[in-house]
Amino acid sequence: MAQLTNTRPTAELQALDAAHHMHPFTHGAELGQKGARIITSADGCWLTDSEGNRILDGMAGLWCVNIGYGRQELVDSATRQMSELPFYNTFFQTSHLPAIQLAERLAQLAPGDLDHVFFASSGSEANDTNIRLVRTYWEMKGEPQRRAIISRWNAYHGSSVGSGSLGGMKGMHAQGGLPIPDIHHIDQPNWWSEGGEMSEHDFGIARARQLEEKILELGPENVAAFIAEPVQGAGGVIVPPESYWPEVSRIVKEYGILLIADEVICGFGRTGNWFGSQTVGIEPDIMTVAKGLSSGYLPIGGSIVSSDVASVIGGGEFNHGYTYSGHPVAAAVALENLRLLDEEGIVTRVREETGPYLKEKFESLAEHPMVGEAKIVGMMGSIALTPDKARRAAFKADAGTVGYLCRERCFANNLVMRHVGDRMIISPPLVISKEEIDALIARAWKSLDEAM
Ligand code: PLP
């Protein structure tokens, strides 16, 4: 079999890639024409591609490399664990040290009485777990009719059939006949694009009350849970109005519905606290975690559940699990990652120092003629591109390529920034320095100029 090395010419690698590799969320024909940009190594906040370009990673990979690239401590922890115990499962009354220690650490870090962890290898798997968890919870409590789960349009909760159904991406639903039964969607709290004449405050309340309306429509006795990202990420970093979450909290409490906070992006410092739930002031019954848990160095995710949910589920057998639930090497790396985030004060630095600095610089992008709003929480932010700021107008559908064009200009300027429709988003490694923030903003501004 051919051995791939970085010394092979880029064009050859691109041709092989297009010939044999099916990419997630990628247009195959376009890939064949343009060829993938091939990333060969990374350090801190910087990627290097096969042409030797140094690229500032404004997305932390896929919102996950919170600790930054190239941390030898994580490599060492993986190596140690691989030598000692590369694999054992956690099924059928067995366990191992990394899974036990990571569960203990997550129980310490998680807010409130969230103190049990069910491990998975990804956010998608963890959200699939959540569908079963909440329905089993209600069954075991003697209310088996409580099956409905409410989510939001444009939410992203993963790509498997279950988690893709929870998500509200219509393009994903269209492929493969989603959603699965008993999953319902309400609108997202995107004031800038959808708020019309309403104040931001009133709009936040109105969108939260859609949850109440949906509960009443379905019958409160039939509703199991509401799932949402504290700050919607892949849907375009939609920072909710301040009025939104307090009203949602009131509603879930009033109707006794479980609240699932999907912390796959917001968790582990992204919003300036350990969890996004703390930033927006909610008390979930379940949190989905992945990505930043291991800073993406190895795949691991999970559901952190309240003592109430754990004790109800623990009253019987939960017929669910993955071969790699609590994988020892991934768990050891996650533990080490959490140690570094903690001991190096990275979350505090985001909250108190680099986050506020990034906020000031990022919000200045709103002065660009093509930017309508620039919003950021901690280290996740978005700008809305518009042809007319005063009317908060969107580009016409066939100009939806403006975001794409901006992304391409960013890439040409050696900055990774993603686009979602007409929004450009960032989510850099949490270790980004002030100088790197300056470079990010300068490159973003230049790319916007070039895309106009
Ligand atoms: N939940 C959220 C909020 C996400 O952003 C993602 C991925 O981007 C997922 C779940 C799915 O995680 P994974 O891709 O690890 O399956």
Residues whose N, C-alpha, C, O or C-beta is under 5 A from the ligand:
A	BS01	PLP	S122 G123 S124 E125 Y156 H157 G158 E229 G233 A234 D262 V264 I265 A290
